[in-house]
Amino acid sequence: MHPNRFALKIPMLVAPGLLWLIACSGAESGAPLSTDQGGAGQGGAPGATAGTGSSFGGGAIATGGTATSGTAGLGGAPPSGGTASGGSAGSPVGGASVGGAAGTGGGGTASQSGDPLTVLFDGSNLDNWVYDAHTKLVDATISIEGCWCLAQTKGDYDNFRLIVTSRVPGNVDFGNGHNGITFWGARQAGDLTPKRSFEITPLNCWTWDYVHNLSKAPGQSGSCSEAGKQAYSEWSTTELVANLKDGTIKSALNGVKQFDIKIDVAGGTWVKGPIGLQDHGKNLVQYKDIKVEINPVNSALITLKGP
């Protein structure tokens, strides 16, 4: 006989029967199991593995995404950008969170604090970069030496905000030994030179059009201020906001507005592509603390120290 049918014949005032009624009815109606037994929270399918997230009715979800198996109930939705082991991807902003799948633009670790900037390099590894033997991880920096070459992001970018700190230690050949940031060039398989890209060199206040091999791109207008410059050997922080839709390029160097230029993007010369960190010559160049924001809602420079 079905236990529920029998239970309904027991007077509700009898306490032992009432307890038995609750127990049997729970087994039939999908009441949540304990987390030790792998049950999902209320509204979820049984069999979910408990994680470290919030729980409801005895179920739990893993931090940053859905449980390993089964559907999370009212334990909470995964935070933006994260995934649990074996879980479903969240909504990373411009990159993958730890253990997650890459979002628009490829690699990177999404912030867990609501910060729209995604970490491309934190000093621990070169996982988000394509590079050759000239590039090494040295003292928590991307160090490039002895080449006319780049370390490139694995992801491709068109409209973005980049924040990077760099320096050129030692003696500097200012004409041929500088560093630089390249972008808007098609990725060339097996080629880590800056061909077909546009470049700014913040420590020199220069630009270069590698498509036409000119110091300025066709139709380029605007200016560059040297007010934020300091010694090459000192760490300098650059913020770059580039918008391929309208060709605008703005930057700040050490909190001071620097580039404010515009280039002609009609005709398809400039395209979505990797961001490159350049070594131009035989000098050692170093980069650290690199973050990117894809499609910034606000194009204003956020590192400015004053107007």
N, C-alpha and C positions, 0 to 999 in steps of 0.2 A: 504494500500500500504506500502511496506517495506520502512522505512525512508531513507535508503541509496540510493535506486533507485530514489526517488524523489529528493534527495539532488544532485545527479549528473546532473540534468537538470537545476540547478540554476547556472547562470554565476559566475565564480570564482572571478570576480572583485567586486562582491557585498559583502561588508564587513559583513552585518548582516547574509547573507546566508552562508558565509564562516564560521562564528562562529557556526551557527546551524549545518553545515556539520561536523565540528570537534566534536561537542558534541554528535551527533547521531552516527558518525562513532566510537567514543571511546567506546560507550556502546556496540557496536557489536564486536569490535576487541580485547577486553580484556585489555584496558588501565587500569592502576592501580587505585584502589580507594584510598582514603585518609586513613591514619592509624586509624582515628576515626571510619571509617566504617569497619575496619578489613580487608582491602585488602592486598594481598601479593605484594611484590616488583616485578619488571619486571621479567618475566619468571616464576613467582610463581602462584600457584592456589589461587583464591580469597577465602577469609574467614580466612586468617591467623591473629592471634592476635598479635598486636604490642607489642614488648618488649622494651629492652633498647639497642639493638645492632644497627649497622649501617643500613641505609635504602637506597633504590634506587627507584626513581620514585614513592615515596609515601608509599612504603611498609617498613616493619621493621621485624627483627627477634629478638627473645629473647636472652638475654645474655647467652652464654654457650651452645646453642643448637638450634634446630629448633623451630619454633613457635608452639603454643598450637595446632592449627589445620591448615592445609594447608602447602604448601611447600615454604620455604624461597626462594626468588629470588636472585638477585645479591647483596643482603644486606650483604653477607659475610658468610663464613662457620663457624660452631661452633668451638671454640678453643679446643685443645686437653684436654680431661679429663672432660669436663663439660656437663651437660644436663640442659635444661630448664624444668620448670614444665610441665609435660605432653609431653615433647619433646623426641627426640631420643638421645641415648647415644653418647658421643664423643668417644675419644680413651684414657681412663685413663691409666696412667703409673703405674701399680701395685696396684691400688686401686680405690676407688670411689671418685669422686669429690663431693662437697657439693650438695646434691640432686641427685647425679648421681648413676649409677649402678656400682657395683664392677667390677674391672678389674682383670687381672691375679694376683692371690695372695690374693684376698679378701680385706677386709676393708681398710680404710685409706682415707685421703683427698689429692687428687692430687694437686700439686703445680700449680698455675696459672701463674708462671713466667718462665716456661721452665725448672725449676729445676727438674732433674729426681728423686729426693728423694720425697717420699710420707710420709706425717705425720701420724704416728700411735698413737701418744699421744702428745697433746699440753697443758695438764693440765686442760682441761675443762670437760672431761668426759671419761668414760671407754668403749665407744661404740665399739671399735675395739678389745676388749679383752674378753676372757673367764676366769672366776675366781670364787673363792668361798668366804666364809665369812671372810677368813683371809686377803683378799685384799680389800683395801678401797682407795677412792680418798681423800687425805689429803693434804691441802696446795699446790694444783696443782701438786701433785706427786702420782705415784702408790706406795702405802705403803702396804707392806706385813709383817705380824708378827705372830710368834708363830706356825710355821708349817714347814714341809719338803714338800714344794709344790711350785706351779708355778702360775703365771698369763700368759696365753697363747694367742697368736694372733689368731684371727678368721680365718685368711688366712694361707695357707700352702706355704712353700718356700723351694727351693733347691739351686739356685744360687742367692746370694743377697749381698747387702751392708747394714749393720745396723749401725746406730749411736745412742748411748744412753748414758745418764749421770746418774750416780748412786752413792750411798754412803751407809754406815752402821753406823748410828749415835749411840752414847752411847757406853757402854762397849761391847767388842767383844770377843767371843770365836772363835779364828781363825780357829780351826779345825772343828767346827760344826755350827758356826754362820755366815758364809759368804754368799755372794750373788753369782749370776752366770747367764750365758746365755746358754740356751740349744737349740738344733736344730737337724735336720736330724733324727728325730724319728717319727714313725707313731702315729697319734692322737689316744688316747685311750678314748673312750666315758665314761664320768663320772669320769675320772681319771686325776687329775691335779698334779701327781707326775712325776718326770723326767725319768720314766722308758723308756728304749729303745732309749734314745737320747744321743747325744754327748754334752759335756759341756766345756766351758772355764770359768775360774774365774779370770777376769782381776786384781782384787785387790789382789789376791794371786799369780798370775802367774802360775795357775794350769790348768790341763785338767782332765776330767773324762769320761770314757766310761761306760755308764749305762747299755749297753747291756751285756757286759762281767764283769761289776763291777770291772774295772781296772783303774788305774791312767792314763794309756795310752792305746789307741786302738791298736789292732793288726796291725803291719806294720807301726806304727806311727813313724815319724822322724821329725827332726827340733828342734827348740829352742824357748825359751821365755826370753825376757829381762825385768829386773825389773827397768830399768832406769826411767820409767815414773811414778812409784808408789809414792803415797803420803799417808797421814793418811787416814784410813778408814772413818773417820767422815767427811772428806772433799769431795766435789763433784768432781768426776773424769769422764771424757768423754772417752768412748770406741768407736772406729770404727772397725767393723768386716767385712771382706770380705770373704765369704765362697763359694766355688764352688764344688758342688756335682759331677760334671762331672769328675773332676780329683783329688778330695779329698784335695785340697789345702785350707788352712785356714790361713789368715793373719789378723793382727790387729795392732792398735795403741792405746796407752793409754796416754791421755793428750798430744797428739801431738808427742809422741815418739814411734817408732816402737817397738812392743812387740812380739806377737806370729808370728812365721813363720814356720808352720808345714804342714805335709801332712799325711793323713791316707789312708789305703787301702779301697777303696769303691767297690771293686769287690765282687760279691756274694750276693748283695742285702740287706746287713745288714743295711745300711744307706739309708734312703728314704726321699722324700719330706714330710715336715711336719711343724707343728707350731713352731714359735720361742717362747721360754719360758723365763720368768724372775723369777729367783729362790730366795726363802728364804730357806736356809739350816740351820734349827735350830730354836731357839726361839728369835733370835735378830730381831729387826725391820730393814728392808731393804727398800730403797726408790729408785725410778727410775723416770726420767723425760726427756723431750725433745727428743722424740724417732722418728726416721725417718728410712725409708727403701727404697732401690732401688732394683728393680728386674732385674736380668740378666744384671749386669753392663757391658757396652761396654768396659770400661777401668777398669781393676782390681787394678790399683794403689791406694794406700791409699791417700785420699784427705785431711786428717786432720793433716798430718805430718807438723811439724814446721821447720824441717830441713832435711838433707839427710837421 
